[in-house]
């Protein structure tokens, strides 16, 4: 059982790093890109809020518990 928890912690830390990197990329797009039909600035903001920040919070809570 200890190996599973250790492995999940490692995966979650790696995923947190990846999500934070994605948030940075999306924020850059919001600042620098014009936006198109399906990828407007609102789309990027919504994706950050719904996808990445939610997952970051879940992973941080998991790591705090373990």
C-alpha positions in Angstrom: 0.0 0.0 0.0 2.9 2.4 0.7 4.2 2.1 -2.8 0.8 3.2 -4.3 0.6 6.3 -2.1 4.2 7.2 -2.9 3.6 6.7 -6.6 0.4 8.7 -6.6 2.2 11.6 -4.8 4.9 11.6 -7.4 2.3 11.6 -10.2 0.3 14.4 -8.7 3.4 16.6 -8.2 4.3 16.1 -11.8 0.8 16.8 -12.9 0.7 20.0 -10.8 3.8 21.2 -12.5 2.3 20.5 -15.9 -1.0 22.2 -15.1 0.8 25.3 -13.9 2.8 25.4 -17.1 -0.5 25.1 -19.1 -2.0 28.0 -17.1 1.0 30.1 -18.0 0.7 29.3 -21.7 -3.0 30.1 -21.6 -2.4 33.4 -19.8 0.2 34.3 -22.5 -2.3 33.6 -25.2 -4.9 35.8 -23.5 -2.3 38.7 -23.4 -0.7 38.2 -26.8 -3.1 36.5 -29.2 -6.1 38.1 -30.9 -8.5 35.2 -30.6 -10.4 33.4 -33.4 -13.8 31.9 -33.8 -13.5 29.0 -31.3 -10.5 30.2 -29.3 -11.4 33.6 -27.9 -9.9 35.2 -24.9 -13.0 34.2 -22.9 -12.4 30.6 -24.0 -8.9 30.6 -22.6 -10.0 32.1 -19.3 -12.8 29.6 -19.0 -10.5 26.8 -19.7 -8.0 28.0 -17.0 -10.8 28.3 -14.4 -12.7 25.1 -15.2 -9.9 22.7 -16.1 -6.6 23.7 -14.6 -7.4 25.6 -11.4 -9.9 22.9 -10.3 -7.4 20.1 -10.9 -4.6 22.0 -9.2 -6.7 22.5 -6.1 -7.7 18.8 -6.1 -4.1 17.7 -6.4 -2.9 20.1 -3.7 -5.6 18.9 -1.3 -4.6 15.2 -2.0 -0.9 16.0 -1.3 -1.8 17.8 1.9 -3.9 14.8 3.1 -1.1 12.3 2.4 
